[in-house]
Amino acid sequence: MAKLTIADLKKIKEKQHATFALREGGYRAKVTVHMGTCGIAAGARDIMSVLMDEISQAGVEDVITTTSGCAGFCAREPMATVEILDNPPVKYGDLTADKIREIFKEHVIGGKPIEKYALVVGSETTY
């Protein structure tokens, strides 16, 4: 599988309008792939590539993808967070190509979170 380049990421950003909020941008779902140094070392680029392939093959236009830095669970990388409009976000860890495909089909498309892969459901809060 080819590695993503900065040019690839720019294309993804432009195509998906990653800076738009779900409601404001008219999107139903957002998937954030955590691509801090630890995530990249654990395979986050491959996860992003597989996710982009799944979105393309499904022909969906109401799902955006974004990237972020480290989520603080380095030992559980690669990770992704799925946000579906009007539902709590779900953070998934220890991802593989097969797991992100299943998450895309069941959660992003089907609306059903996959508990066996979930690390956190809901927003984290710091005090």
N, C-alpha and C positions, 0 to 999 in steps of 0.2 A: 504494500500500500504506500503510495507516494506521501511524502511529508508535506504539510501545509507550509506555504511561504507567506511572507508579509503581504505580498500582492494578493494571494488567495484570501487572506483574512480581510483585506480591504474590500475585495469583491463581495465577500460574504456580508460584511457590514453594510455596504451600499445596497445590496440586493434585499437584505432583510430589514433594513431601517432599525438597527439594533438600539438606537437611542430613544425610540418612541416608547412610551408607556403602553401597556396592553390596551387599556381602555381608550386612551387618546389616539393610539395608532390604529385602532380598529382590529387588533389581533385578538384571537381567542386564547392563544397559548404562547409562552416563552420558555425556552430551554437554555439555561446558562451552563456552559461547560467550564469548570474551574481549571484555569491554565496557568497557575503559578508555577514556579520552577519545579516544585514537587509533583504537581499534576502532569506537567510535560514529561518529566522523567519517568512517570508511571504509565504514560501512554495516552494522555488526554488528546493529543493531536489525532491519533487514530480514532478515538471516540468521536471527535468533532467531524472527521471525514465520513465515518459511518452514518452519523446523524444527518449530515447534509445529503448523503446519498438517499437515505430513507425519506427525507422530506421531498426531494426531487422525484423519486420514484412514485410517491403517493400523490404528487401533484397538488399538495395543499399550499394555500397561499395565506392562511390565517395563523401561521406558526412562525415565530421569529426565533433566531438563535443569537446568543451573545456569549462573550467570554468574561471571565473575571480572574482575579488573582487567587491566591491561596485562601481557602475557606477555613483553615485552622485544623483540619483533620488529615494531616499529611500521610499518616499511616493507612488511610482509607481511600487514597487517590487511586485511579482517576475517579472524579466525582462530577455530578451534574445536578442542577436544581430545576425542577419542572414547576412552572406556575401556570395554572389554568384559571381563566377569568372567574372570579367569585368563589374560588376554592383556596384553601391554604397551600402554600408552597411545600413541595416534597423534595428533600435532598437525598440523592442516591449515591452510594459509594461502592468501592471495589468493582468498578465497571469493566466489562469486556464488550467486544463487538456484539456478541449475542445478547447480552443483557440490555444494551442501549437499544437494540432493535426491538426487543420485547417491551421495554419501557415506552418506546415511541408508539408501538401498535396498541398496547393496552392502556397506557395512561394518557399520552398526548392525544391520540386519535380516539380511543375508547372512553376516556374519562375515568378509568379505574386505576388508582395507584397500586403499585405492586409492593405489598408490605414486606415481603421477604428480602427485598433489596434496599428498602428505605432506611436511612439513618435518622432522619428528623422529619417530622410533619409539623408545619406551622412556622411562624417567624421566630428567629432567635432574638433575644432581647439582652442588651447589656445595661447594667445599672452602675 
